[in-house]
Amino acid sequence: MAISRPDQTIVALIGRMSPADAQNRLLRVPDTEFAVGLLHMNDDVRDRILGLAGAAKAERVRQVIDRHRHTRISYENYLAAAERMIGRLSSESSASTTPGAAAPPRSYYRPGRARR
């Protein structure tokens, strides 16, 4: 049994949505979380997903991706951000719109020095 990678899961979730629904959900994902979730995707797949998010959001996420190219992000941090993104994409309603629901944990990464 093959375990699906987070980037494949994100692509599959977005592929099952209508373009309008995909855009609505992608716009709710924080830019940093979005960028880290896309780090291990091919450029053409990343561009297709960013195209669904709209021009302004796509530009902001591309800027974050460019900043992340100069930092070291552990696989655990990537996996945590990707899982939060998957959770946001797969949930029917955002926790912020549900009264009394706990807010999802904020994404955080700690940039480290490049290993020498």
C-alpha positions, 0 to 999 in steps of 0.5 A, spaced: 500 500 500 503 506 497 502 512 502 500 518 498 505 524 499 502 531 502 503 534 495 499 529 491 493 529 496 493 537 495 493 536 488 487 531 488 483 535 493 483 541 489 482 537 483 475 534 486 473 542 487 470 546 482 474 552 480 470 557 484 470 553 490 478 551 490 479 559 489 474 560 495 478 555 499 485 557 497 484 564 499 483 562 506 489 559 507 495 563 510 500 565 504 506 562 508 502 555 509 500 555 502 507 557 500 510 551 504 505 546 502 507 547 495 514 547 496 515 540 493 511 540 487 513 541 480 513 548 477 507 546 472 503 543 478 504 549 482 503 554 477 496 551 476 494 551 483 496 558 484 492 560 477 486 558 481 488 562 487 487 569 483 493 574 481 494 577 487 494 571 492 499 568 487 504 573 487 504 574 494 505 566 495 510 566 489 514 572 494 514 567 500 516 561 496 522 565 493 524 567 501 523 560 503 528 558 497 534 561 502 532 558 508 532 551 511 525 548 512 525 541 515 521 536 512 517 536 519 515 543 518 513 542 511 509 536 513 506 540 518 504 546 514 502 541 508 497 537 513 494 544 515 493 546 508 490 539 507 485 540 513 483 547 510 482 544 503 478 538 506 473 541 511 467 544 509 467 550 513 472 554 516 473 554 523 473 561 524 466 561 521 464 556 526 462 559 533 465 556 538 470 552 534 477 552 536 482 556 531 487 551 527 494 552 530 498 557 526 503 555 522 510 557 524 517 555 521 524 557 524 529 559 519 536 556 520 543 556 518 545 552 512 549 546 514 556 547 512 
